[in-house]
């Protein structure tokens, strides 16, 4: 399995911004999809980081 090319470490304020953007639902679908990708790739999250294949499958 290849190593991760990029390491994503979001701060608490960045997570809050992304979560509020998703919960509003008034943004374009592409923006919401990208926010979900950032949250799934976050290494600082309480859940285990998703692999690129798992993120792509979502």
N, C-alpha and C positions, 0 to 999 in steps of 0.2 A: 504494500500500500504506500503510495507516495506521501511524503510529508506535506503538511499544510504550507501553502505559499504565503498566506497572510494570516497574521494572528490578530483577532478582533477582541479588544478589551474595552467594553463600554463602561462609562462611569454611570453612577446612579442617575444623574440629571439627564444624561443622554438616553438611558433606558426609559425614563419617565416621558421624555419628549416623544420617543418612538411609540410608546404605548398609548399616549394621548392621541397621537396622529392616527393610529389604527382604530381606536375606540370611537373617534368622531365619525369616521367613514365618509367624510365630505371631500376627501382628496381623490385624485385620480387613482384607478386601480393599480397602475404601475408603481406609484409612490407607496401605496400600502403593501404591495408585494415586496418591494425593496426593504421596507421597514421590517417586515417579517423575516426576511433573509438575514438582516443585520442582527436581529434578536436571536435567531437560531444559531448564528455563527459565534455569538458572544462566549468567550472563555471565562468570563467572570460570573456567569449566571449560576444559580443554585442547582440547576439541572445540568446534566452532562452535555458538553458541546456536541452538536450534530456533525456528522461527516459531510463532505461535499455531496456525496451520492444521496444521503438522506435529505439534505436540503433541496437538491435538484428534484427528487421524487415528490416532494411536497408541492 
